[in-house]
């Protein structure tokens, strides 16, 4: 009994520091955000009602989810193709490919957005090549629209889709594909009946990561989308910096956090816990 209590006490002591860290730097700010959004003295849900009643706020939320969904779908398709190709490589070339995929993490998000500005602007690389080749006579409008935002976001979120799918692909025993082929299944049928079902957990993780991270993008819509492609994070910054409406900004951030938690709970409900852990 004393040995059990000693082990329990040691475990509790080890967990006390991370629990305190999460409480101070995670739970406490969230609680403060919620309190500020509804008023510190009396409950006031007027800011949440404005998010529903004002067309501007509804359109910004709708635009945010649309962009995140488009980016998520593109990342899933392109990421799966890239992961499938990388999984077919030898270990040496696979390591090099994973290194190239991970290299963008070493670059600042701000720097990568500036690079895309140089590529997509009227005098950028794409328009100059098209004009010089005679394919077009006027530069294409590739900046300050949804196209620019989606392209840049896909570029930044694609590694988060490739890596979990690649992990699921590499976890599939080769004997399964060999057995499927020996039973007369074609390569396409083997992919549909064997490979694809076994990579659903990795694809689900990729969808969750890219969609949730896409909801919170700030710098990319501000630099490449302009005012026409304002997202929730940009609206929060506007209320904090320009109009100093902190309560509305807290309501916006709390609503976005609640949407993220709901999506995560749906994800956990659709996939069993064991499957989720296996994918990660």
C-alpha positions as CSV (number, residue, x, y, z in Angstrom):
1,X,0.0,0.0,0.0
2,X,2.8,2.4,0.9
3,X,4.6,1.5,-2.3
4,X,1.4,2.3,-4.3
5,X,1.0,5.7,-2.5
6,X,4.6,6.5,-3.1
7,X,4.3,5.7,-6.8
8,X,1.1,7.8,-7.0
9,X,2.7,10.7,-5.3
10,X,5.7,10.6,-7.6
11,X,3.4,10.6,-10.6
12,X,1.4,13.5,-9.2
13,X,4.6,15.5,-8.6
14,X,5.8,14.9,-12.1
15,X,2.4,16.0,-13.5
16,X,2.1,19.1,-11.3
17,X,4.5,21.2,-13.3
18,X,3.0,20.6,-16.8
19,X,-0.5,20.9,-15.3
20,X,0.5,24.3,-13.8
21,X,2.0,25.4,-17.1
22,X,-1.1,24.5,-19.0
23,X,-3.3,26.2,-16.4
24,X,-1.4,29.4,-16.4
25,X,-0.6,29.7,-20.1
26,X,-3.5,28.0,-21.7
27,X,-6.6,27.6,-19.5
28,X,-6.3,31.0,-17.8
29,X,-6.1,33.0,-21.0
30,X,-9.0,31.1,-22.5
31,X,-11.1,31.8,-19.3
32,X,-10.1,35.5,-19.5
33,X,-11.1,35.7,-23.1
34,X,-14.5,34.2,-22.5
35,X,-15.0,36.5,-19.5
36,X,-14.1,39.6,-21.5
37,X,-16.4,38.6,-24.3
38,X,-19.5,38.4,-22.1
39,X,-18.6,41.2,-19.7
40,X,-16.8,41.2,-16.4
41,X,-19.7,42.3,-14.2
42,X,-22.9,41.1,-15.8
43,X,-23.4,38.6,-18.6
44,X,-23.8,40.4,-21.9
45,X,-24.0,38.3,-25.1
46,X,-24.6,41.2,-27.4
47,X,-21.2,40.7,-29.1
48,X,-22.1,37.1,-29.9
49,X,-25.5,38.3,-31.3
50,X,-23.7,40.8,-33.5
51,X,-21.7,37.9,-35.0
52,X,-24.9,36.3,-36.1
53,X,-26.9,39.5,-37.0
54,X,-24.4,41.6,-38.8
55,X,-23.9,40.5,-42.4
56,X,-20.2,41.5,-42.4
57,X,-19.3,39.2,-39.6
58,X,-21.3,36.3,-41.1
59,X,-19.6,36.8,-44.4
60,X,-16.1,36.8,-42.8
61,X,-16.8,33.6,-40.9
62,X,-18.2,32.0,-44.1
63,X,-15.3,33.1,-46.1
64,X,-12.9,31.8,-43.5
65,X,-14.5,28.3,-43.6
66,X,-14.7,28.3,-47.4
67,X,-11.0,29.1,-47.8
68,X,-10.0,26.6,-45.1
69,X,-12.1,23.9,-46.8
70,X,-10.7,24.6,-50.3
71,X,-7.1,24.6,-48.9
72,X,-7.9,21.4,-47.0
73,X,-9.2,19.6,-50.1
74,X,-6.3,20.6,-52.2
75,X,-3.8,19.6,-49.6
76,X,-5.5,16.2,-49.1
77,X,-5.4,15.4,-52.8
78,X,-1.9,16.7,-53.6
79,X,-0.5,15.5,-50.3
80,X,-1.8,12.0,-50.9
81,X,-0.2,11.9,-54.3
82,X,3.1,13.2,-53.0
83,X,3.0,10.8,-50.0
84,X,2.2,7.8,-52.3
85,X,5.1,8.7,-54.6
86,X,7.6,9.2,-51.6
87,X,6.5,5.9,-50.1
88,X,7.5,4.1,-53.3
89,X,11.0,5.5,-53.2
90,X,14.1,3.7,-51.8
91,X,15.0,4.6,-48.2
92,X,17.8,6.9,-49.4
93,X,15.7,9.0,-51.7
94,X,12.8,8.9,-49.3
95,X,15.0,10.5,-46.6
96,X,16.0,13.2,-49.1
97,X,12.4,13.8,-50.1
98,X,11.3,14.1,-46.4
99,X,14.1,16.6,-45.8
100,X,13.0,18.7,-48.8
101,X,9.4,18.7,-47.4
102,X,10.6,19.7,-44.0
103,X,12.9,22.5,-45.3
104,X,10.1,25.1,-45.5
105,X,9.6,24.8,-41.7
106,X,13.0,26.6,-41.3
107,X,11.8,29.7,-43.2
108,X,9.7,32.4,-41.6
109,X,6.0,32.6,-42.7
110,X,6.5,36.3,-43.4
111,X,9.5,35.6,-45.7
112,X,7.5,32.9,-47.6
113,X,4.6,35.4,-48.1
114,X,7.0,37.9,-49.5
115,X,8.3,35.3,-51.9
116,X,4.8,34.6,-53.1
117,X,4.2,38.3,-53.6
118,X,7.3,38.5,-55.8
119,X,6.0,35.5,-57.8
120,X,2.3,36.5,-58.2
121,X,2.5,40.3,-58.6
122,X,1.9,42.0,-62.0
123,X,5.7,42.3,-62.6
124,X,6.3,38.9,-60.9
125,X,7.9,35.8,-62.2
126,X,4.7,34.2,-63.6
127,X,3.3,37.2,-65.4
128,X,6.8,38.1,-66.8
129,X,7.2,34.6,-68.3
130,X,3.7,34.6,-69.8
131,X,4.1,38.1,-71.3
132,X,7.6,37.5,-72.6
133,X,6.4,34.2,-74.2
134,X,3.5,36.0,-75.9
135,X,0.8,33.8,-74.3
136,X,-0.8,36.9,-72.8
137,X,-0.6,40.6,-73.5
138,X,-1.6,42.0,-70.1
139,X,-0.6,40.7,-66.7
140,X,-3.0,38.4,-65.0
141,X,-4.6,39.5,-61.7
142,X,-2.9,36.9,-59.4
143,X,-2.6,39.1,-56.3
144,X,-5.1,40.5,-53.8
145,X,-7.7,37.8,-54.4
146,X,-8.7,34.3,-53.2
147,X,-6.4,32.6,-55.7
148,X,-3.3,34.1,-54.1
149,X,-4.5,33.3,-50.6
150,X,-5.3,29.7,-51.5
151,X,-2.0,29.1,-53.3
152,X,0.1,30.4,-50.5
153,X,-1.8,28.6,-47.8
154,X,-1.6,25.3,-49.7
155,X,2.2,25.8,-50.0
156,X,2.5,26.3,-46.2
157,X,0.1,23.6,-45.1
158,X,1.0,20.9,-47.6
159,X,3.7,19.3,-45.4
160,X,1.1,18.9,-42.6
161,X,-0.9,16.7,-45.1
162,X,2.0,14.8,-46.6
163,X,3.7,13.6,-43.4
164,X,0.8,11.9,-41.6
165,X,-0.4,10.2,-44.9
166,X,3.2,9.1,-45.5
167,X,3.3,7.6,-42.0
168,X,0.2,5.6,-42.7
169,X,1.5,4.4,-46.1
170,X,4.8,3.2,-44.6
171,X,3.0,1.4,-41.8
172,X,1.2,-0.9,-44.3
173,X,3.0,-4.3,-44.5
174,X,4.3,-5.1,-47.9
175,X,2.9,-8.6,-47.6
176,X,-0.6,-7.3,-47.9
177,X,0.0,-5.8,-51.4
178,X,1.9,-8.9,-52.4
179,X,-1.0,-11.1,-51.2
180,X,-3.5,-9.0,-53.0
181,X,-1.6,-9.2,-56.3
182,X,-1.1,-12.9,-55.9
183,X,-4.9,-13.3,-55.6
184,X,-5.3,-11.6,-59.0
185,X,-6.1,-8.1,-58.0
186,X,-4.9,-5.3,-60.2
187,X,-2.8,-2.5,-58.9
188,X,-5.8,-0.1,-58.9
189,X,-8.0,-2.7,-57.1
190,X,-5.2,-3.3,-54.5
191,X,-5.0,0.5,-53.9
192,X,-8.8,0.8,-53.5
193,X,-9.4,-2.3,-51.4
194,X,-6.1,-2.4,-49.4
195,X,-4.1,0.8,-49.4
196,X,-6.8,3.4,-49.3
197,X,-8.7,2.0,-46.3
198,X,-5.5,1.6,-44.3
199,X,-4.5,5.2,-44.9
200,X,-7.8,6.7,-43.8
201,X,-6.5,7.5,-40.3
202,X,-3.5,9.4,-41.8
203,X,-5.7,11.2,-44.3
204,X,-8.1,12.2,-41.4
205,X,-5.2,13.6,-39.4
206,X,-4.1,15.6,-42.5
207,X,-7.6,16.9,-42.9
208,X,-7.8,17.9,-39.3
209,X,-4.4,19.7,-39.3
210,X,-4.8,21.6,-42.5
211,X,-8.4,22.7,-41.9
212,X,-8.0,23.8,-38.3
213,X,-4.7,25.6,-39.1
214,X,-6.3,27.2,-42.2
215,X,-9.0,28.7,-40.0
216,X,-6.4,30.7,-38.1
217,X,-4.3,32.2,-40.9
218,X,-3.6,35.9,-40.5
219,X,-0.5,37.1,-42.4
220,X,-1.2,35.4,-45.7
221,X,-4.8,36.9,-46.1
222,X,-3.5,40.3,-45.0
223,X,-0.6,40.3,-47.5
224,X,-1.9,38.4,-50.5
225,X,-5.7,38.8,-50.1
226,X,-6.2,42.4,-49.2
227,X,-9.4,43.7,-47.7
228,X,-11.6,41.6,-50.1
229,X,-10.3,38.3,-48.6
230,X,-10.4,39.3,-44.9
231,X,-10.6,36.3,-42.6
232,X,-11.5,36.0,-38.9
233,X,-8.0,36.4,-37.7
234,X,-7.7,39.7,-39.7
235,X,-11.0,40.9,-38.3
236,X,-9.8,40.2,-34.7
237,X,-6.7,42.2,-35.4
238,X,-8.8,45.0,-36.9
239,X,-10.9,45.2,-33.8
240,X,-7.9,45.2,-31.5
241,X,-5.7,47.7,-33.3
242,X,-8.0,50.0,-35.2
243,X,-11.3,50.3,-33.4
244,X,-10.1,49.1,-30.0
245,X,-13.2,46.9,-29.5
246,X,-11.6,44.3,-27.4
247,X,-14.8,42.7,-26.2
248,X,-15.9,42.0,-29.8
249,X,-12.4,40.7,-30.6
250,X,-12.6,38.3,-27.7
251,X,-16.0,37.1,-28.9
252,X,-14.6,36.5,-32.3
253,X,-11.6,34.6,-31.0
254,X,-13.8,32.5,-28.6
255,X,-16.2,31.7,-31.5
256,X,-13.3,30.5,-33.7
257,X,-11.9,28.4,-30.8
258,X,-15.3,26.9,-30.2
259,X,-15.6,26.0,-33.9
260,X,-12.2,24.4,-33.8
261,X,-13.2,22.3,-30.7
262,X,-16.4,21.2,-32.3
263,X,-14.6,20.1,-35.4
264,X,-12.1,18.1,-33.3
265,X,-14.9,16.4,-31.3
266,X,-16.6,15.4,-34.6
267,X,-13.2,14.0,-35.8
268,X,-12.8,12.0,-32.6
269,X,-16.4,10.7,-32.9
270,X,-16.0,9.6,-36.5
271,X,-12.7,7.8,-35.8
272,X,-12.0,5.5,-32.8
273,X,-9.3,6.6,-30.4
274,X,-7.1,3.6,-31.3
275,X,-7.2,4.5,-35.0
276,X,-6.3,8.1,-34.2
277,X,-3.3,7.1,-32.1
278,X,-2.2,4.6,-34.8
279,X,-2.2,7.4,-37.4
280,X,-0.2,9.7,-35.3
